[in-house]
Amino acid sequence: MPKPRILPNVILGLLDNHPNMSGRDIENEFQTEIGEFWQASHSQIYPELKRMLTDGWIKIVTERVDEDAKVIRYDITAAGHDHLLAWLHEPITAENDALSSLKLYFIHDRHSPTLAKILRTQVELHTKKLSHLRQRQQQLFSKDAQIDRQYGHFLILTRAIEREENNVDWLQRTLAGLK
């Protein structure tokens, strides 16, 4: 089964936030804001924009030739907005957990039921992951001799546990702040 296309959802979210963006504007977002947690290159963005035009999710709002290049600006269509909302409402699972940051980025309203749902799902997923990691630590490193034999593995596992503890703590505080 082919993997779902993620990039068009990100581009739709960008155009929903900032109408009339050029391909270069979109590229710049990937080098700054979104680049902190998701990457896309020039060679991915421009073909995707063409596919999205064909899909009817975006439209060209202006096209002009500047001194150095042709500049095309895009905007999201009603069909694109519907597609974006459908994607935002798709459930977060352990398999697509990496998408949660992207989805959060495109939710504007603090009181959005979608926001609360994503955060609650994240708490559940990361709590399960934390429990699993703690069990592994107990199984593998219950004695100092085990730690000494595989100290690097112990360090990585300890780091993963701390990361998940921080994730769960942040998610719970954020969720509590919505009330």
N, CA and C atoms as a LAMMPS dump frame, in Angstrom:
ITEM: TIMESTEP
0
ITEM: NUMBER OF ATOMS
537
ITEM: BOX BOUNDS ff ff ff
-5.0000000000000000e+02 5.0000000000000000e+02
-5.0000000000000000e+02 5.0000000000000000e+02
-5.0000000000000000e+02 5.0000000000000000e+02
ITEM: ATOMS id mol type element x y z
1 1 1 N 0.838 -1.169 0
2 1 2 C 0 0 0
3 1 3 C 0.89 1.242 0
4 2 1 N 0.632 2.197 -0.905
5 2 2 C 1.489 3.383 -0.961
6 2 3 C 1.31 4.26 0.272
7 3 1 N 2.407 4.896 0.646
8 3 2 C 2.347 5.815 1.787
9 3 3 C 1.553 7.055 1.39
10 4 1 N 0.784 7.591 2.326
11 4 2 C 0.039 8.811 1.995
12 4 3 C 0.994 9.981 1.767
13 5 1 N 0.597 10.869 0.913
14 5 2 C 1.393 12.074 0.64
15 5 3 C 1.196 13.045 1.803
16 6 1 N 2.275 13.386 2.455
17 6 2 C 2.23 14.306 3.59
18 6 3 C 2.476 15.736 3.127
19 7 1 N 3.395 15.905 2.193
20 7 2 C 3.792 17.236 1.755
21 7 3 C 2.613 18.103 1.319
22 8 1 N 1.627 17.579 0.559
23 8 2 C 0.533 18.478 0.186
24 8 3 C -0.243 19.003 1.388
25 9 1 N -0.344 18.199 2.434
26 9 2 C -1.042 18.67 3.634
27 9 3 C -0.294 19.836 4.28
28 10 1 N 1.021 19.733 4.282
29 10 2 C 1.836 20.806 4.855
30 10 3 C 1.699 22.075 4.001
31 11 1 N 1.767 21.912 2.697
32 11 2 C 1.629 23.073 1.808
33 11 3 C 0.242 23.691 1.954
34 12 1 N -0.795 22.845 2.043
35 12 2 C -2.147 23.373 2.251
36 12 3 C -2.234 24.149 3.563
37 13 1 N -1.614 23.629 4.598
38 13 2 C -1.597 24.335 5.877
39 13 3 C -0.897 25.673 5.782
40 14 1 N 0.206 25.701 5.051
41 14 2 C 0.927 26.965 4.857
42 14 3 C 0.064 27.971 4.107
43 15 1 N -0.585 27.514 3.033
44 15 2 C -1.426 28.418 2.243
45 15 3 C -2.664 28.855 3.02
46 16 1 N -3.131 28.003 3.91
47 16 2 C -4.254 28.385 4.774
48 16 3 C -3.812 29.48 5.74
49 17 1 N -2.585 29.382 6.219
50 17 2 C -2.033 30.399 7.132
51 17 3 C -1.648 31.682 6.402
52 18 1 N -1.086 31.537 5.196
53 18 2 C -0.54 32.668 4.448
54 18 3 C -0.961 32.57 2.984
55 19 1 N -2.111 33.085 2.629
56 19 2 C -2.527 33.022 1.221
57 19 3 C -1.531 33.745 0.304
58 20 1 N -1.602 33.418 -0.957
59 20 2 C -0.789 34.076 -1.988
60 20 3 C 0.709 33.859 -1.806
61 21 1 N 1.093 32.637 -1.522
62 21 2 C 2.513 32.318 -1.389
63 21 3 C 3.057 31.832 -2.721
64 22 1 N 4.297 32.171 -2.97
65 22 2 C 5.003 31.628 -4.137
66 22 3 C 5.686 30.331 -3.712
67 23 1 N 6.175 29.589 -4.691
68 23 2 C 6.939 28.387 -4.379
69 23 3 C 8.146 28.714 -3.523
70 24 1 N 8.77 29.844 -3.805
71 24 2 C 9.934 30.275 -3.012
72 24 3 C 9.536 30.597 -1.579
73 25 1 N 8.375 31.231 -1.396
74 25 2 C 7.877 31.513 -0.042
75 25 3 C 7.684 30.205 0.733
76 26 1 N 7.117 29.225 0.05
77 26 2 C 6.885 27.921 0.683
78 26 3 C 8.219 27.274 1.04
79 27 1 N 9.165 27.334 0.118
80 27 2 C 10.509 26.814 0.396
81 27 3 C 11.114 27.482 1.628
82 28 1 N 10.959 28.788 1.726
83 28 2 C 11.506 29.531 2.873
84 28 3 C 10.893 29.066 4.189
85 29 1 N 9.608 28.732 4.179
86 29 2 C 8.966 28.223 5.394
87 29 3 C 9.617 26.918 5.846
88 30 1 N 10.012 26.089 4.877
89 30 2 C 10.676 24.829 5.214
90 30 3 C 12.097 25.064 5.721
91 31 1 N 12.671 26.202 5.402
92 31 2 C 14.013 26.502 5.886
93 31 3 C 13.974 27.208 7.234
94 32 1 N 12.805 27.698 7.615
95 32 2 C 12.702 28.414 8.893
96 32 3 C 11.745 27.686 9.826
97 33 1 N 10.494 28.092 9.839
98 33 2 C 9.538 27.61 10.831
99 33 3 C 9.319 26.102 10.802
100 34 1 N 8.867 25.579 9.706
101 34 2 C 8.55 24.156 9.621
102 34 3 C 9.816 23.322 9.609
103 35 1 N 10.888 23.892 9.142
104 35 2 C 12.16 23.185 9.098
105 35 3 C 12.643 22.707 10.451
106 36 1 N 12.088 23.249 11.505
107 36 2 C 12.455 22.802 12.853
108 36 3 C 12.013 21.362 13.1
109 37 1 N 10.966 20.9 12.382
110 37 2 C 10.459 19.555 12.638
111 37 3 C 10.043 18.789 11.389
112 38 1 N 10.145 19.377 10.207
113 38 2 C 9.808 18.681 8.963
114 38 3 C 10.607 19.301 7.825
115 39 1 N 11.1 18.483 6.927
116 39 2 C 11.944 18.967 5.84
117 39 3 C 11.317 18.661 4.479
118 40 1 N 11.489 19.564 3.544
119 40 2 C 11.134 19.339 2.14
120 40 3 C 12.07 20.198 1.299
121 41 1 N 12.446 19.667 0.152
122 41 2 C 13.392 20.374 -0.712
123 41 3 C 12.681 20.969 -1.923
124 42 1 N 13.406 21.815 -2.611
125 42 2 C 12.94 22.43 -3.849
126 42 3 C 12.425 21.359 -4.812
127 43 1 N 13.185 20.279 -4.935
128 43 2 C 12.84 19.216 -5.888
129 43 3 C 11.593 18.434 -5.478
130 44 1 N 11.154 18.577 -4.243
131 44 2 C 9.909 17.954 -3.787
132 44 3 C 8.741 18.928 -3.887
133 45 1 N 8.983 20.174 -3.55
134 45 2 C 7.91 21.167 -3.443
135 45 3 C 7.28 21.479 -4.797
136 46 1 N 8.088 21.785 -5.803
137 46 2 C 7.535 22.23 -7.086
138 46 3 C 6.733 21.149 -7.812
139 47 1 N 7.194 19.901 -7.862
140 47 2 C 6.34 18.865 -8.462
141 47 3 C 5.043 18.658 -7.675
142 48 1 N 5.141 18.8 -6.352
143 48 2 C 3.933 18.643 -5.53
144 48 3 C 2.937 19.76 -5.811
145 49 1 N 3.421 20.976 -5.998
146 49 2 C 2.521 22.079 -6.34
147 49 3 C 1.774 21.778 -7.642
148 50 1 N 2.466 21.21 -8.615
149 50 2 C 1.814 20.852 -9.886
150 50 3 C 0.735 19.794 -9.667
151 51 1 N 1.044 18.778 -8.854
152 51 2 C 0.052 17.74 -8.563
153 51 3 C -1.147 18.326 -7.832
154 52 1 N -0.878 19.246 -6.927
155 52 2 C -1.957 19.855 -6.146
156 52 3 C -2.858 20.722 -7.028
157 53 1 N -2.275 21.373 -8.015
158 53 2 C -3.092 22.115 -8.991
159 53 3 C -4.014 21.157 -9.733
160 54 1 N -3.453 20.03 -10.166
161 54 2 C -4.239 19.012 -10.867
162 54 3 C -5.325 18.438 -9.962
163 55 1 N -5.003 18.239 -8.683
164 55 2 C -5.978 17.706 -7.722
165 55 3 C -7.077 18.716 -7.398
166 56 1 N -6.847 19.991 -7.739
167 56 2 C -7.817 21.035 -7.445
168 56 3 C -7.751 21.556 -6.019
169 57 1 N -6.642 21.275 -5.334
170 57 2 C -6.49 21.707 -3.944
171 57 3 C -5.932 23.122 -3.827
172 58 1 N -5.241 23.572 -4.861
173 58 2 C -4.708 24.929 -4.878
174 58 3 C -5.023 25.547 -6.235
175 59 1 N -4.889 26.861 -6.285
176 59 2 C -5.084 27.574 -7.551
177 59 3 C -4.01 28.639 -7.663
178 60 1 N -3.76 29.048 -8.896
179 60 2 C -2.827 30.143 -9.146
180 60 3 C -3.615 31.435 -8.992
181 61 1 N -3.097 32.342 -8.155
182 61 2 C -3.794 33.62 -7.967
183 61 3 C -3.117 34.76 -8.712
184 62 1 N -1.823 34.677 -8.902
185 62 2 C -1.12 35.66 -9.732
186 62 3 C 0.044 34.972 -10.418
187 63 1 N 0.325 35.453 -11.585
188 63 2 C 1.469 34.939 -12.335
189 63 3 C 2.065 36.135 -13.052
190 64 1 N 3.317 36.385 -12.751
191 64 2 C 3.958 37.517 -13.417
192 64 3 C 5.423 37.187 -13.639
193 65 1 N 6.008 37.909 -14.509
194 65 2 C 7.43 37.722 -14.779
195 65 3 C 8.171 38.917 -14.202
196 66 1 N 9.033 38.628 -13.238
197 66 2 C 9.901 39.665 -12.69
198 66 3 C 11.134 39.747 -13.577
199 67 1 N 12.036 40.615 -13.204
200 67 2 C 13.264 40.773 -13.978
201 67 3 C 14.035 39.461 -14.088
202 68 1 N 14.095 38.719 -12.992
203 68 2 C 14.928 37.523 -12.96
204 68 3 C 14.167 36.221 -13.193
205 69 1 N 12.886 36.192 -12.893
206 69 2 C 12.18 34.909 -12.976
207 69 3 C 10.679 35.093 -13.034
208 70 1 N 10.023 34.026 -13.409
209 70 2 C 8.568 33.975 -13.393
210 70 3 C 8.136 33.675 -11.957
211 71 1 N 7.199 34.449 -11.434
212 71 2 C 6.724 34.251 -10.074
213 71 3 C 5.257 33.849 -10.14
214 72 1 N 4.974 32.687 -9.583
215 72 2 C 3.602 32.197 -9.516
216 72 3 C 3.213 32.152 -8.045
217 73 1 N 2.052 32.701 -7.741
218 73 2 C 1.545 32.688 -6.366
219 73 3 C 0.319 31.791 -6.299
220 74 1 N 0.221 31.063 -5.188
221 74 2 C -0.823 30.064 -5.026
222 74 3 C -1.716 30.402 -3.84
223 75 1 N -2.918 29.857 -3.895
224 75 2 C -3.848 29.957 -2.775
225 75 3 C -4.576 28.631 -2.647
226 76 1 N -5.094 28.362 -1.492
227 76 2 C -5.832 27.134 -1.229
228 76 3 C -7.257 27.282 -1.768
229 77 1 N -7.805 26.198 -2.311
230 77 2 C -9.191 26.192 -2.791
231 77 3 C -10.093 25.621 -1.702
232 78 1 N -11.385 25.667 -1.923
233 78 2 C -12.333 25.067 -0.978
234 78 3 C -12.063 23.566 -0.851
235 79 1 N -11.786 22.901 -1.975
236 79 2 C -11.473 21.471 -1.938
237 79 3 C -10.178 21.225 -1.153
238 80 1 N -9.212 22.109 -1.318
239 80 2 C -7.962 21.996 -0.569
240 80 3 C -8.185 22.196 0.919
241 81 1 N -9.044 23.138 1.258
242 81 2 C -9.35 23.382 2.674
243 81 3 C -10.051 22.16 3.275
244 82 1 N -10.984 21.582 2.533
245 82 2 C -11.66 20.362 3.002
246 82 3 C -10.662 19.226 3.204
247 83 1 N -9.727 19.093 2.267
248 83 2 C -8.7 18.057 2.378
249 83 3 C -7.83 18.301 3.621
250 84 1 N -7.44 19.547 3.846
251 84 2 C -6.625 19.896 5.018
252 84 3 C -7.367 19.549 6.309
253 85 1 N -8.635 19.923 6.401
254 85 2 C -9.415 19.625 7.611
255 85 3 C -9.554 18.123 7.819
256 86 1 N -9.772 17.385 6.737
257 86 2 C -9.881 15.926 6.853
258 86 3 C -8.577 15.34 7.386
259 87 1 N -7.447 15.849 6.896
260 87 2 C -6.148 15.367 7.362
261 87 3 C -5.938 15.705 8.839
262 88 1 N -6.298 16.909 9.233
263 88 2 C -6.139 17.302 10.634
264 88 3 C -6.964 16.411 11.562
265 89 1 N -8.097 15.922 11.073
266 89 2 C -8.975 15.085 11.888
267 89 3 C -8.632 13.596 11.837
268 90 1 N -7.715 13.207 10.95
269 90 2 C -7.3 11.806 10.923
270 90 3 C -6.644 11.458 12.254
271 91 1 N -6.939 10.282 12.791
272 91 2 C -6.386 9.922 14.101
273 91 3 C -4.866 9.785 14.078
274 92 1 N -4.269 10.169 15.179
275 92 2 C -2.839 9.967 15.393
276 92 3 C -2.67 8.558 15.952
277 93 1 N -1.728 7.818 15.392
278 93 2 C -1.434 6.467 15.868
279 93 3 C 0.062 6.367 16.133
280 94 1 N 0.472 5.249 16.678
281 94 2 C 1.905 5.041 16.915
282 94 3 C 2.682 5.089 15.598
283 95 1 N 2.05 4.652 14.509
284 95 2 C 2.715 4.624 13.207
285 95 3 C 2.871 6.011 12.597
286 96 1 N 1.955 6.92 12.87
287 96 2 C 2.049 8.256 12.264
288 96 3 C 2.252 9.35 13.306
289 97 1 N 2.782 8.985 14.458
290 97 2 C 2.993 9.908 15.562
291 97 3 C 3.83 11.126 15.164
292 98 1 N 4.741 10.949 14.232
293 98 2 C 5.603 12.059 13.807
294 98 3 C 4.794 13.192 13.189
295 99 1 N 3.598 12.907 12.725
296 99 2 C 2.762 13.933 12.096
297 99 3 C 2.101 14.861 13.107
298 100 1 N 2.113 14.486 14.366
299 100 2 C 1.398 15.298 15.356
300 100 3 C 1.946 16.725 15.431
301 101 1 N 3.245 16.902 15.332
302 101 2 C 3.807 18.255 15.371
303 101 3 C 3.329 19.08 14.183
304 102 1 N 3.278 18.445 13.026
305 102 2 C 2.777 19.151 11.84
306 102 3 C 1.335 19.573 12.04
307 103 1 N 0.528 18.656 12.528
308 103 2 C -0.883 18.967 12.726
309 103 3 C -1.043 20.084 13.752
310 104 1 N -0.313 20.003 14.838
311 104 2 C -0.403 21.052 15.862
312 104 3 C -0.059 22.423 15.282
313 105 1 N 0.925 22.453 14.416
314 105 2 C 1.38 23.713 13.833
315 105 3 C 0.258 24.431 13.086
316 106 1 N -0.655 23.659 12.51
317 106 2 C -1.694 24.257 11.681
318 106 3 C -3.031 24.458 12.398
319 107 1 N -3.077 24.221 13.689
320 107 2 C -4.305 24.472 14.45
321 107 3 C -4.185 25.842 15.093
322 108 1 N -5.125 26.71 14.764
323 108 2 C -5.051 28.1 15.215
324 108 3 C -5.776 28.35 16.536
325 109 1 N -6.859 27.658 16.751
326 109 2 C -7.747 27.947 17.871
327 109 3 C -7.391 27.094 19.086
328 110 1 N -7.058 27.738 20.169
329 110 2 C -6.727 27.053 21.414
330 110 3 C -7.874 26.157 21.882
331 111 1 N -9.098 26.503 21.535
332 111 2 C -10.271 25.754 21.978
333 111 3 C -10.733 24.723 20.948
334 112 1 N -9.927 24.467 19.955
335 112 2 C -10.265 23.496 18.907
336 112 3 C -10.387 22.093 19.504
337 113 1 N -11.501 21.428 19.249
338 113 2 C -11.626 20.04 19.71
339 113 3 C -10.557 19.139 19.086
340 114 1 N -10.126 19.469 17.886
341 114 2 C -9.073 18.699 17.221
342 114 3 C -7.77 18.802 18
343 115 1 N -7.457 19.983 18.499
344 115 2 C -6.243 20.181 19.291
345 115 3 C -6.278 19.303 20.539
346 116 1 N -7.361 19.376 21.278
347 116 2 C -7.471 18.581 22.505
348 116 3 C -7.388 17.088 22.196
349 117 1 N -8.008 16.671 21.117
350 117 2 C -7.989 15.256 20.732
351 117 3 C -6.565 14.806 20.405
352 118 1 N -5.843 15.602 19.654
353 118 2 C -4.458 15.257 19.315
354 118 3 C -3.619 15.16 20.586
355 119 1 N -3.773 16.119 21.475
356 119 2 C -2.98 16.115 22.71
357 119 3 C -3.316 14.908 23.587
358 120 1 N -4.606 14.591 23.721
359 120 2 C -4.993 13.421 24.521
360 120 3 C -4.428 12.127 23.923
361 121 1 N -4.494 12.026 22.606
362 121 2 C -3.95 10.841 21.934
363 121 3 C -2.447 10.758 22.156
364 122 1 N -1.784 11.898 22.081
365 122 2 C -0.34 11.931 22.297
366 122 3 C 0.013 11.515 23.718
367 123 1 N -0.751 11.97 24.7
368 123 2 C -0.49 11.561 26.084
369 123 3 C -0.57 10.039 26.186
370 124 1 N -1.609 9.475 25.6
371 124 2 C -1.793 8.026 25.656
372 124 3 C -0.644 7.29 24.963
373 125 1 N -0.286 7.715 23.768
374 125 2 C 0.787 7.045 23.021
375 125 3 C 2.133 7.139 23.742
376 126 1 N 2.454 8.334 24.233
377 126 2 C 3.762 8.514 24.872
378 126 3 C 3.814 7.875 26.256
379 127 1 N 2.687 7.784 26.931
380 127 2 C 2.651 7.084 28.214
381 127 3 C 2.904 5.598 27.999
382 128 1 N 2.304 5.027 26.954
383 128 2 C 2.55 3.609 26.622
384 128 3 C 4.009 3.39 26.258
385 129 1 N 4.555 4.304 25.461
386 129 2 C 5.951 4.168 25.056
387 129 3 C 6.873 4.258 26.271
388 130 1 N 6.575 5.182 27.17
389 130 2 C 7.37 5.339 28.388
390 130 3 C 7.31 4.07 29.234
391 131 1 N 6.141 3.511 29.368
392 131 2 C 5.989 2.268 30.129
393 131 3 C 6.82 1.153 29.503
394 132 1 N 6.768 1.034 28.193
395 132 2 C 7.555 0.017 27.493
396 132 3 C 9.051 0.225 27.745
397 133 1 N 9.509 1.453 27.633
398 133 2 C 10.939 1.736 27.823
399 133 3 C 11.378 1.423 29.255
400 134 1 N 10.544 1.753 30.213
401 134 2 C 10.884 1.441 31.62
402 134 3 C 10.941 -0.074 31.838
403 135 1 N 10.04 -0.81 31.208
404 135 2 C 10.069 -2.274 31.316
405 135 3 C 11.354 -2.82 30.703
406 136 1 N 11.732 -2.286 29.544
407 136 2 C 12.984 -2.721 28.91
408 136 3 C 14.183 -2.43 29.795
409 137 1 N 14.172 -1.267 30.415
410 137 2 C 15.279 -0.916 31.308
411 137 3 C 15.358 -1.914 32.464
412 138 1 N 14.228 -2.264 33.022
413 138 2 C 14.202 -3.221 34.131
414 138 3 C 14.675 -4.604 33.66
415 139 1 N 14.244 -5.019 32.482
416 139 2 C 14.641 -6.334 31.955
417 139 3 C 16.134 -6.396 31.645
418 140 1 N 16.643 -5.36 31.034
419 140 2 C 18.022 -5.39 30.54
420 140 3 C 19.059 -4.921 31.557
421 141 1 N 18.674 -4.036 32.454
422 141 2 C 19.674 -3.371 33.289
423 141 3 C 19.284 -3.327 34.764
424 142 1 N 18.804 -4.434 35.276
425 142 2 C 18.421 -4.467 36.691
426 142 3 C 19.627 -4.616 37.613
427 143 1 N 20.787 -4.999 37.059
428 143 2 C 22.002 -5.175 37.867
429 143 3 C 23.129 -4.309 37.295
430 144 1 N 23.974 -3.821 38.169
431 144 2 C 25.09 -2.973 37.738
432 144 3 C 25.993 -3.677 36.73
433 145 1 N 26.175 -4.976 36.866
434 145 2 C 27.032 -5.716 35.932
435 145 3 C 26.461 -5.646 34.514
436 146 1 N 25.136 -5.664 34.382
437 146 2 C 24.505 -5.56 33.064
438 146 3 C 24.754 -4.164 32.467
439 147 1 N 24.687 -3.174 33.313
440 147 2 C 24.95 -1.799 32.865
441 147 3 C 26.395 -1.68 32.395
442 148 1 N 27.324 -2.226 33.159
443 148 2 C 28.74 -2.144 32.805
444 148 3 C 29.055 -2.84 31.485
445 149 1 N 28.359 -3.935 31.184
446 149 2 C 28.627 -4.678 29.947
447 149 3 C 28.084 -3.96 28.712
448 150 1 N 27.018 -3.186 28.88
449 150 2 C 26.388 -2.509 27.741
450 150 3 C 26.063 -1.057 28.114
451 151 1 N 27.093 -0.354 28.52
452 151 2 C 26.875 0.994 29.04
453 151 3 C 26.279 1.944 27.992
454 152 1 N 26.74 1.861 26.761
455 152 2 C 26.19 2.714 25.707
456 152 3 C 24.701 2.474 25.509
457 153 1 N 24.3 1.214 25.469
458 153 2 C 22.88 0.872 25.337
459 153 3 C 22.092 1.427 26.527
460 154 1 N 22.664 1.275 27.722
461 154 2 C 22.027 1.808 28.932
462 154 3 C 21.819 3.327 28.816
463 155 1 N 22.852 4.029 28.325
464 155 2 C 22.743 5.478 28.18
465 155 3 C 21.631 5.868 27.198
466 156 1 N 21.578 5.189 26.064
467 156 2 C 20.574 5.497 25.047
468 156 3 C 19.173 5.225 25.588
469 157 1 N 19.005 4.121 26.28
470 157 2 C 17.696 3.786 26.851
471 157 3 C 17.296 4.796 27.923
472 158 1 N 18.247 5.18 28.758
473 158 2 C 17.973 6.182 29.79
474 158 3 C 17.577 7.513 29.152
475 159 1 N 18.26 7.867 28.087
476 159 2 C 17.932 9.109 27.366
477 159 3 C 16.521 9.032 26.771
478 160 1 N 16.172 7.895 26.199
479 160 2 C 14.836 7.72 25.623
480 160 3 C 13.759 7.825 26.7
481 161 1 N 14.02 7.27 27.854
482 161 2 C 13.063 7.355 28.969
483 161 3 C 12.874 8.806 29.382
484 162 1 N 13.965 9.52 29.527
485 162 2 C 13.869 10.93 29.917
486 162 3 C 13.124 11.75 28.868
487 163 1 N 13.384 11.477 27.591
488 163 2 C 12.689 12.181 26.512
489 163 3 C 11.179 11.936 26.602
490 164 1 N 10.784 10.688 26.814
491 164 2 C 9.36 10.366 26.893
492 164 3 C 8.726 10.95 28.153
493 165 1 N 9.462 10.972 29.261
494 165 2 C 8.942 11.622 30.482
495 165 3 C 8.667 13.1 30.208
496 166 1 N 9.599 13.747 29.533
497 166 2 C 9.425 15.162 29.195
498 166 3 C 8.253 15.361 28.236
499 167 1 N 8.116 14.473 27.245
500 167 2 C 6.989 14.558 26.314
501 167 3 C 5.659 14.471 27.053
502 168 1 N 5.528 13.456 27.904
503 168 2 C 4.272 13.256 28.64
504 168 3 C 3.994 14.457 29.539
505 169 1 N 5.014 14.945 30.219
506 169 2 C 4.842 16.107 31.103
507 169 3 C 4.371 17.328 30.307
508 170 1 N 5.036 17.616 29.183
509 170 2 C 4.659 18.766 28.354
510 170 3 C 3.235 18.612 27.828
511 171 1 N 2.914 17.437 27.329
512 171 2 C 1.571 17.188 26.782
513 171 3 C 0.495 17.368 27.859
514 172 1 N 0.731 16.841 29.038
515 172 2 C -0.254 16.975 30.115
516 172 3 C -0.419 18.428 30.552
517 173 1 N 0.689 19.15 30.672
518 173 2 C 0.597 20.575 31.036
519 173 3 C -0.121 21.385 29.956
520 174 1 N 0.179 21.079 28.697
521 174 2 C -0.448 21.788 27.595
522 174 3 C -1.943 21.499 27.568
523 175 1 N -2.313 20.262 27.736
524 175 2 C -3.722 19.867 27.759
525 175 3 C -4.459 20.541 28.926
526 176 1 N -3.83 20.574 30.079
527 176 2 C -4.436 21.227 31.248
528 176 3 C -4.612 22.729 31.001
529 177 1 N -3.683 23.324 30.256
530 177 2 C -3.763 24.753 29.956
531 177 3 C -4.883 25.117 29.003
532 178 1 N -5.46 24.138 28.33
533 178 2 C -6.564 24.414 27.417
534 178 3 C -7.879 24.595 28.152
535 179 1 N -7.945 24.178 29.387
536 179 2 C -9.213 24.209 30.145
537 179 3 C -9.441 25.528 30.802
